Amino acid sequence: MCGIAGRILNTPGQIGADLLALMDAQMHRGSDSTGFALYGIPVERGYLVRAMSPKRSSLSADLEEFRATLKAHGSDFLEDPTWDNAETQHASVRMVIDEPKNLAAWVRDADTFSDHLEVQSVGKSLEIIKDLGSASDVAEKHGVQDFVGTHGLGHARLATESSVSPTASHPFWARPFPDVAIVHNGQITNYFLSRNRLERKGYRFMTENDSELLAVWISDRMSQGMTQAAALRQTITEIDGVFTFLISDLQSMGFVKDRWAMKPLVAVEENGNLAVATEEQAVRTIYTDEMEIANYDGPSLSRTWEIGAQRRAA
């Protein structure tokens, strides 16, 4: 069932508010959890890190241990970590860290501490914010509506497989590739075979959610020199299932619909701006005047939209 959305702005603006509107309009598609992958102004030094603590009461001590893994890899906090002040047991933590000597090696070590503090995203610009509840619930708790940036993704989840928890929610980060996120509507039927192949190459997965697999699968191919557009096209023939997904990084946002095209997707493009969602009534919350709407209803579709260089450098 799930609802997905993407938004690109021609210049930095209220990307959080727009994604909230897109997801509020699709709340009926799933309110087990809601998540946002937000791309703000890139940091000049280091990486932005978003992490989830399952036990707020031990967070201060856990952050000290987490810091030790950073120092072991030549890194440290560049700013004091911050976290939400909600009354839930779990807490969403935001950090800015210096660049580790080897990002992938640090992520592997940090993941051994994931039962205390699980990394949700790493990037120059990307911040993944996700939690239990509706879009409005999550946005109010984490201040999503005030986020300024250039582009982003949203997801409303109706859980059919894997656990219902903040860490099992969408979007997913393409561990350990910085600034890559994915949202997905559908099911991958050759999930275990594909996951096993990636694990033999050294990749690690934090959930049993097939959407996490897709992000790493595509990023792995791009790390071998394949363009995003080519990697997206390849999923149509090599990934089995019924699916539509959106994937984003600093430079681009793309989508794929499987060969049967059973999961809907519509989009409006105007002067370098983009709104894309599972349902037409969602994009019409952004474009209220009469607009030409692209309905991607054909089989085996893929497309990539570029994020303008002037926006990435802003």
Kinemage of the C-alpha trace (Angstrom):
@kinemage 1
@onewidth
@group {chain A} dominant
@subgroup {mainchain}
@vectorlist {calphas} color= white
{ca met a 1} P 0.000 0.000 0.000
{ca cys a 2} L 2.642 2.597 1.149
{ca gly a 3} L 2.912 6.103 -0.299
{ca ile a 4} L 6.099 7.701 -1.598
{ca ala a 5} L 7.006 11.223 -2.686
{ca gly a 6} L 9.896 13.310 -3.959
{ca arg a 7} L 10.466 17.033 -4.263
{ca ile a 8} L 13.114 19.136 -6.038
{ca leu a 9} L 13.338 22.922 -5.659
{ca asn a 10} L 15.044 25.212 -8.148
{ca thr a 11} L 16.648 27.141 -5.279
{ca pro a 12} L 16.955 26.240 -1.568
{ca gly a 13} L 13.597 26.629 0.142
{ca gln a 14} L 10.962 25.014 2.341
{ca ile a 15} L 11.622 21.452 1.286
{ca gly a 16} L 10.421 20.091 4.621
{ca ala a 17} L 7.061 21.850 4.435
{ca asp a 18} L 6.509 20.659 0.854
{ca leu a 19} L 7.318 17.040 1.680
{ca leu a 20} L 5.046 17.227 4.705
{ca ala a 21} L 2.186 18.357 2.436
{ca leu a 22} L 2.899 15.521 -0.006
{ca met a 23} L 2.907 12.934 2.771
{ca asp a 24} L -0.073 14.347 4.675
{ca ala a 25} L -2.105 13.862 1.488
{ca gln a 26} L -1.113 10.181 1.426
{ca met a 27} L -1.570 9.368 5.107
{ca his a 28} L -4.329 6.877 4.219
{ca arg a 29} L -1.713 4.768 2.448
{ca gly a 30} L -0.033 3.942 5.751
{ca ser a 31} L 0.506 5.569 9.135
{ca asp a 32} L 2.539 2.892 10.921
{ca ser a 33} L 5.497 5.189 10.369
{ca thr a 34} L 6.530 8.169 8.246
{ca gly a 35} L 9.966 9.265 7.137
{ca phe a 36} L 11.797 11.989 5.260
{ca ala a 37} L 15.170 12.102 3.489
{ca leu a 38} L 16.073 15.801 3.499
{ca tyr a 39} L 18.906 17.449 1.586
{ca gly a 40} L 19.913 20.776 3.095
{ca ile a 41} L 22.861 23.081 2.502
{ca pro a 42} L 25.984 20.843 2.444
{ca val a 43} L 28.394 21.122 5.361
{ca glu a 44} L 31.782 22.607 4.472
{ca arg a 45} L 33.651 20.072 6.588
{ca gly a 46} L 32.888 16.548 7.736
{ca tyr a 47} L 29.556 14.744 7.586
{ca leu a 48} L 26.056 15.098 8.958
{ca val a 49} L 25.031 11.970 10.864
{ca arg a 50} L 21.541 10.991 11.965
{ca ala a 51} L 21.221 8.153 14.477
{ca met a 52} L 18.507 6.512 16.564
{ca ser a 53} L 18.854 5.681 20.250
{ca pro a 54} L 16.458 3.019 21.592
{ca lys a 55} L 17.033 4.102 25.203
{ca arg a 56} L 16.912 7.830 25.868
{ca ser a 57} L 17.911 7.407 29.523
{ca ser a 58} L 21.397 6.129 28.593
{ca leu a 59} L 21.954 8.452 25.632
{ca ser a 60} L 24.674 10.625 27.183
{ca ala a 61} L 26.784 7.607 28.107
{ca asp a 62} L 26.144 5.960 24.751
{ca leu a 63} L 27.309 9.072 22.917
{ca glu a 64} L 30.594 8.940 24.787
{ca glu a 65} L 31.134 5.361 23.620
{ca phe a 66} L 30.078 6.354 20.124
{ca arg a 67} L 32.631 9.145 20.228
{ca ala a 68} L 35.332 6.602 21.000
{ca thr a 69} L 34.627 4.844 17.683
{ca leu a 70} L 35.021 8.188 15.926
{ca lys a 71} L 38.369 8.908 17.584
{ca ala a 72} L 39.617 5.444 16.686
{ca his a 73} L 39.103 6.410 13.034
{ca gly a 74} L 40.654 9.870 13.234
{ca ser a 75} L 37.362 11.699 13.683
{ca asp a 76} L 35.419 13.490 16.417
{ca phe a 77} L 32.310 15.581 16.940
{ca leu a 78} L 32.583 18.975 15.247
{ca glu a 79} L 29.512 20.162 17.159
{ca asp a 80} L 27.774 18.951 20.296
{ca pro a 81} L 25.169 16.311 19.341
{ca thr a 82} L 21.516 17.316 19.638
{ca trp a 83} L 18.353 15.237 19.954
{ca asp a 84} L 14.590 15.598 20.153
{ca asn a 85} L 12.964 16.345 23.493
{ca ala a 86} L 9.971 14.055 23.075
{ca glu a 87} L 8.741 11.747 25.836
{ca thr a 88} L 9.261 8.563 23.808
{ca gln a 89} L 11.811 6.001 24.934
{ca his a 90} L 13.687 6.275 21.625
{ca ala a 91} L 15.475 9.452 20.562
{ca ser a 92} L 16.583 10.829 17.200
{ca val a 93} L 20.128 12.217 17.373
{ca arg a 94} L 21.817 14.699 15.021
{ca met a 95} L 25.609 14.958 14.838
{ca val a 96} L 28.239 16.713 12.749
{ca ile a 97} L 31.469 14.724 12.650
{ca asp a 98} L 34.899 15.185 11.124
{ca glu a 99} L 35.640 12.929 8.161
{ca pro a 100} L 36.893 9.506 9.305
{ca lys a 101} L 40.063 8.274 7.618
{ca asn a 102} L 37.962 5.548 5.989
{ca leu a 103} L 34.218 6.131 6.066
{ca ala a 104} L 33.201 2.537 5.294
{ca ala a 105} L 35.535 1.166 7.977
{ca trp a 106} L 34.151 3.571 10.564
{ca val a 107} L 30.560 2.655 9.649
{ca arg a 108} L 31.384 -1.037 10.138
{ca asp a 109} L 32.737 -0.314 13.624
{ca ala a 110} L 29.872 2.046 14.490
{ca asp a 111} L 27.373 -0.651 13.483
{ca thr a 112} L 28.729 -2.986 16.176
{ca phe a 113} L 27.260 -0.446 18.623
{ca ser a 114} L 23.887 -0.302 16.867
{ca asp a 115} L 21.918 -1.779 19.779
{ca his a 116} L 22.745 1.446 21.653
{ca leu a 117} L 22.907 3.974 18.804
{ca glu a 118} L 22.040 3.011 15.211
{ca val a 119} L 23.283 5.244 12.394
{ca gln a 120} L 20.399 6.148 10.064
{ca ser a 121} L 22.228 8.332 7.526
{ca val a 122} L 25.594 9.893 6.723
{ca gly a 123} L 26.238 12.610 4.176
{ca lys a 124} L 27.406 16.084 3.334
{ca ser a 125} L 23.780 17.122 2.991
{ca leu a 126} L 21.452 14.164 3.690
{ca glu a 127} L 19.501 13.871 6.926
{ca ile a 128} L 17.064 10.978 7.316
{ca ile a 129} L 14.323 11.656 9.845
{ca lys a 130} L 11.814 8.873 10.476
{ca asp a 131} L 9.590 7.755 13.309
{ca leu a 132} L 6.346 6.047 14.218
{ca gly a 133} L 3.094 7.795 13.366
{ca ser a 134} L 1.640 10.032 10.681
{ca ala a 135} L 3.471 12.688 8.676
{ca ser a 136} L 2.146 15.438 10.946
{ca asp a 137} L 3.163 13.520 14.067
{ca val a 138} L 6.709 12.970 12.839
{ca ala a 139} L 7.089 16.491 11.449
{ca glu a 140} L 5.937 18.099 14.691
{ca lys a 141} L 8.250 15.953 16.798
{ca his a 142} L 11.328 16.578 14.656
{ca gly a 143} L 10.723 20.028 13.147
{ca val a 144} L 10.551 18.743 9.575
{ca gln a 145} L 8.294 21.595 8.422
{ca asp a 146} L 11.070 24.123 9.145
{ca phe a 147} L 13.792 22.309 7.185
{ca val a 148} L 15.348 24.349 4.345
{ca gly a 149} L 16.946 22.498 1.454
{ca thr a 150} L 16.986 21.644 -2.216
{ca his a 151} L 15.395 18.215 -2.519
{ca gly a 152} L 14.134 15.228 -0.600
{ca leu a 153} L 12.013 12.099 -0.318
{ca gly a 154} L 9.049 11.069 1.816
{ca his a 155} L 7.421 7.775 2.746
{ca ala a 156} L 4.238 6.679 4.523
{ca arg a 157} L 4.447 3.045 5.577
{ca leu a 158} L 1.837 0.350 5.905
{ca ala a 159} L 3.948 -2.494 7.288
{ca thr a 160} L 3.368 -5.833 5.564
{ca glu a 161} L 6.769 -7.393 6.320
{ca ser a 162} L 9.527 -6.726 8.892
{ca ser a 163} L 9.043 -5.007 12.209
{ca val a 164} L 7.227 -1.756 12.931
{ca ser a 165} L 9.864 0.414 14.582
{ca pro a 166} L 11.588 3.747 13.940
{ca thr a 167} L 14.702 2.024 12.594
{ca ala a 168} L 12.721 -0.293 10.280
{ca ser a 169} L 10.911 2.660 8.696
{ca his a 170} L 11.671 4.336 5.365
{ca pro a 171} L 13.639 6.090 3.948
{ca phe a 172} L 16.746 3.921 4.025
{ca trp a 173} L 20.336 5.025 3.692
{ca ala a 174} L 22.534 3.101 1.228
{ca arg a 175} L 25.054 1.966 3.843
{ca pro a 176} L 27.944 2.989 3.647
{ca phe a 177} L 27.546 5.331 0.634
{ca pro a 178} L 27.156 8.977 1.765
{ca asp a 179} L 24.106 11.007 0.723
{ca val a 180} L 22.141 8.148 -0.908
{ca ala a 181} L 18.563 7.458 0.229
{ca ile a 182} L 15.606 5.453 -1.069
{ca val a 183} L 11.834 5.157 -0.594
{ca his a 184} L 9.948 2.178 -1.966
{ca asn a 185} L 6.413 0.965 -2.565
{ca gly a 186} L 6.182 -2.747 -3.304
{ca gln a 187} L 7.884 -6.060 -2.662
{ca ile a 188} L 11.132 -7.669 -3.874
{ca thr a 189} L 10.695 -11.411 -4.371
{ca asn a 190} L 14.381 -12.324 -4.942
{ca tyr a 191} L 15.391 -10.370 -1.834
{ca phe a 192} L 17.288 -13.098 0.008
{ca leu a 193} L 19.335 -14.139 -3.034
{ca ser a 194} L 20.283 -10.545 -3.825
{ca arg a 195} L 21.058 -9.761 -0.194
{ca asn a 196} L 23.272 -12.833 0.142
{ca arg a 197} L 25.306 -11.771 -2.879
{ca leu a 198} L 25.827 -8.282 -1.463
{ca glu a 199} L 26.721 -9.604 1.994
{ca arg a 200} L 29.404 -11.800 0.417
{ca lys a 201} L 30.873 -8.575 -0.988
{ca gly a 202} L 31.058 -7.142 2.537
{ca tyr a 203} L 27.890 -5.058 2.754
{ca arg a 204} L 25.887 -4.983 5.970
{ca phe a 205} L 22.122 -4.622 6.423
{ca met a 206} L 20.476 -3.354 9.590
{ca thr a 207} L 16.909 -4.554 8.847
{ca glu a 208} L 14.996 -7.258 6.992
{ca asn a 209} L 13.317 -4.604 4.839
{ca asp a 210} L 13.786 -5.206 1.108
{ca ser a 211} L 13.910 -1.447 0.471
{ca glu a 212} L 17.273 -1.221 2.240
{ca leu a 213} L 18.569 -3.813 -0.224
{ca leu a 214} L 17.613 -1.710 -3.249
{ca ala a 215} L 19.586 1.319 -2.065
{ca val a 216} L 22.771 -0.704 -1.600
{ca trp a 217} L 22.259 -2.748 -4.786
{ca ile a 218} L 22.124 0.396 -6.939
{ca ser a 219} L 24.968 2.144 -5.099
{ca asp a 220} L 27.200 -0.906 -5.485
{ca arg a 221} L 26.774 -0.811 -9.239
{ca met a 222} L 27.442 2.915 -9.348
{ca ser a 223} L 30.626 2.370 -7.312
{ca gln a 224} L 31.801 0.139 -10.169
{ca gly a 225} L 31.401 2.979 -12.678
{ca met a 226} L 27.789 2.561 -13.760
{ca thr a 227} L 25.712 5.729 -14.071
{ca gln a 228} L 22.620 6.092 -11.923
{ca ala a 229} L 20.419 5.933 -15.029
{ca ala a 230} L 22.043 2.668 -16.150
{ca ala a 231} L 21.819 1.147 -12.664
{ca leu a 232} L 18.136 2.031 -12.448
{ca arg a 233} L 17.444 0.419 -15.827
{ca gln a 234} L 19.250 -2.720 -14.714
{ca thr a 235} L 16.949 -3.182 -11.723
{ca ile a 236} L 14.060 -3.789 -14.121
{ca thr a 237} L 15.666 -6.992 -15.440
{ca glu a 238} L 17.628 -8.167 -12.378
{ca ile a 239} L 15.289 -7.381 -9.455
{ca asp a 240} L 12.131 -9.488 -9.270
{ca gly a 241} L 8.925 -8.227 -7.742
{ca val a 242} L 6.291 -5.537 -7.967
{ca phe a 243} L 7.740 -2.169 -7.089
{ca thr a 244} L 8.102 1.543 -7.634
{ca phe a 245} L 10.894 3.385 -5.861
{ca leu a 246} L 12.600 6.774 -5.714
{ca ile a 247} L 16.326 7.121 -5.030
{ca ser a 248} L 18.272 10.335 -4.452
{ca asp a 249} L 21.778 11.631 -3.884
{ca leu a 250} L 23.468 15.032 -4.054
{ca gln a 251} L 23.365 15.155 -7.839
{ca ser a 252} L 20.125 13.490 -8.866
{ca met a 253} L 16.827 11.834 -8.099
{ca gly a 254} L 15.533 8.885 -10.056
{ca phe a 255} L 12.726 6.352 -10.120
{ca val a 256} L 12.000 2.853 -11.380
{ca lys a 257} L 8.761 0.994 -11.983
{ca asp a 258} L 8.963 -2.768 -12.477
{ca arg a 259} L 8.024 -4.454 -15.737
{ca trp a 260} L 4.393 -4.904 -14.658
{ca ala a 261} L 4.024 -1.257 -13.544
{ca met a 262} L 1.367 -2.073 -10.939
{ca lys a 263} L 2.506 0.570 -8.426
{ca pro a 264} L 1.474 4.106 -9.513
{ca leu a 265} L 3.575 7.274 -9.768
{ca val a 266} L 2.698 10.772 -10.988
{ca ala a 267} L 4.782 13.925 -11.357
{ca val a 268} L 4.649 17.635 -12.106
{ca glu a 269} L 7.720 19.416 -13.503
{ca glu a 270} L 7.864 23.203 -13.787
{ca asn a 271} L 10.878 25.476 -14.357
{ca gly a 272} L 13.320 23.067 -12.775
{ca asn a 273} L 11.034 22.234 -9.861
{ca leu a 274} L 9.547 18.769 -9.364
{ca ala a 275} L 6.873 17.125 -7.245
{ca val a 276} L 6.371 13.378 -7.597
{ca ala a 277} L 4.136 11.070 -5.572
{ca thr a 278} L 2.166 7.857 -5.561
{ca glu a 279} L -1.110 9.750 -5.994
{ca glu a 280} L -2.152 12.736 -8.119
{ca gln a 281} L -4.040 14.389 -5.280
{ca ala a 282} L -0.719 14.617 -3.380
{ca val a 283} L 1.142 16.613 -6.046
{ca arg a 284} L -1.890 18.896 -6.328
{ca thr a 285} L -1.239 20.064 -2.762
{ca ile a 286} L 1.919 21.683 -4.176
{ca tyr a 287} L 0.584 22.750 -7.584
{ca thr a 288} L -2.935 24.014 -6.971
{ca asp a 289} L -3.389 25.612 -10.411
{ca glu a 290} L -4.234 23.440 -13.381
{ca met a 291} L -0.989 21.755 -14.468
{ca glu a 292} L 0.098 19.057 -16.882
{ca ile a 293} L 0.621 15.923 -14.796
{ca ala a 294} L 2.806 13.074 -16.019
{ca asn a 295} L 1.300 9.708 -15.147
{ca tyr a 296} L 4.022 7.087 -15.316
{ca asp a 297} L 1.770 4.125 -15.928
{ca gly a 298} L 3.695 2.232 -18.594
{ca pro a 299} L 5.780 -0.892 -17.914
{ca ser a 300} L 9.550 -0.987 -17.330
{ca leu a 301} L 9.968 2.709 -16.708
{ca ser a 302} L 12.978 4.509 -15.251
{ca arg a 303} L 13.987 8.149 -15.162
{ca thr a 304} L 16.561 10.435 -13.564
{ca trp a 305} L 16.199 14.124 -12.735
{ca glu a 306} L 19.369 16.151 -12.208
{ca ile a 307} L 19.805 18.425 -9.197
{ca gly a 308} L 21.219 21.706 -10.536
{ca ala a 309} L 24.847 22.508 -9.681
{ca gln a 310} L 23.799 25.966 -8.481
{ca arg a 311} L 21.547 24.346 -5.881
{ca arg a 312} L 24.188 21.884 -4.643
{ca ala a 313} L 26.668 24.733 -4.175
{ca ala a 314} L 24.222 27.197 -2.603
